Amino acid sequence: MNVNRMQAETVKALAGLHEPVEEWRLQERVEQRLNCRLGDSTIRTRLKELVKKGIVVVTDRNGISRAGHRCARYALAEMGVAA
């Protein structure tokens, strides 16, 4: 897997959104875009890398996980500042 490509795909998917999003919803968007199934941790790992680089921010912890629990929501850094 090309990590840089997956980071770019993650950023592209976030750029198409106008509100913060949970990791699992973002993974679904990227999978639709690429027309393939990704490993469970692929997007989660890319998000952590992008947060560390300052490209993506954790906007809050008000998201809902697939299991129905609270989880982090992510956005591009510019969107996080504007929110």
C-alpha positions as CSV (number, residue, x, y, z in Angstrom):
1,M,0.0,0.0,0.0
2,N,1.3,3.5,-0.9
3,V,1.0,5.5,2.4
4,N,1.3,8.8,0.6
5,R,-1.4,7.9,-1.8
6,M,-3.7,6.9,1.0
7,Q,-3.0,10.2,2.9
8,A,-3.9,12.0,-0.3
9,E,-7.1,10.0,-0.8
10,T,-8.0,10.7,2.8
11,V,-7.5,14.5,2.4
12,K,-9.5,14.4,-0.9
13,A,-12.4,12.7,0.9
14,L,-12.3,15.2,3.7
15,A,-12.1,18.1,1.3
16,G,-15.4,17.0,-0.2
17,L,-17.2,17.4,3.1
18,H,-18.6,20.5,4.7
19,E,-18.8,19.2,8.3
20,P,-16.6,17.0,10.6
21,V,-16.8,13.3,10.0
22,E,-16.2,10.1,11.9
23,E,-13.3,7.8,10.8
24,W,-15.6,5.0,9.7
25,R,-17.8,7.3,7.5
26,L,-14.6,8.7,5.9
27,Q,-13.4,5.1,5.2
28,E,-16.7,4.4,3.5
29,R,-16.2,7.4,1.3
30,V,-12.7,6.5,0.3
31,E,-13.7,2.9,-0.4
32,Q,-16.5,4.1,-2.7
33,R,-14.1,6.5,-4.4
34,L,-11.5,3.8,-5.0
35,N,-14.0,1.0,-5.6
36,C,-12.2,-1.4,-3.2
37,R,-12.3,-2.6,0.4
38,L,-9.6,-1.1,2.7
39,G,-8.2,-2.7,5.8
40,D,-9.9,-1.7,9.0
41,S,-7.1,0.5,10.3
42,T,-6.0,2.1,7.0
43,I,-7.9,5.4,7.2
44,R,-7.6,5.5,11.0
45,T,-3.8,5.3,10.7
46,R,-3.7,7.9,7.9
47,L,-5.9,10.3,10.0
48,K,-3.4,10.0,12.9
49,E,-0.5,10.7,10.6
50,L,-2.3,13.7,9.1
51,V,-3.3,15.1,12.5
52,K,0.4,14.8,13.5
53,K,1.3,16.8,10.4
54,G,-1.3,19.5,11.2
55,I,-3.3,18.9,8.0
56,V,-6.3,17.3,9.8
57,V,-7.7,18.2,13.2
58,V,-9.9,16.4,15.7
59,T,-12.8,18.8,15.9
60,D,-14.7,17.1,18.8
61,R,-15.6,13.8,20.3
62,N,-19.3,14.0,19.5
63,G,-19.3,11.5,16.6
64,I,-21.1,8.1,16.8
65,S,-19.1,4.9,16.2
66,R,-20.5,2.0,14.3
67,A,-21.1,0.4,17.7
68,G,-23.1,3.5,18.8
69,H,-20.5,4.9,21.1
70,R,-19.0,8.4,21.1
71,C,-15.9,8.9,18.9
72,A,-13.7,11.6,17.4
73,R,-14.8,13.6,14.3
74,Y,-12.2,14.9,11.9
75,A,-11.9,17.8,9.5
76,L,-9.3,19.6,7.4
77,A,-7.3,22.0,9.6
78,E,-8.7,25.1,7.9
79,M,-12.2,23.8,8.5
80,G,-11.4,23.0,12.2
81,V,-10.3,26.6,12.8
82,A,-13.4,28.0,11.1
83,A,-15.8,25.8,13.1
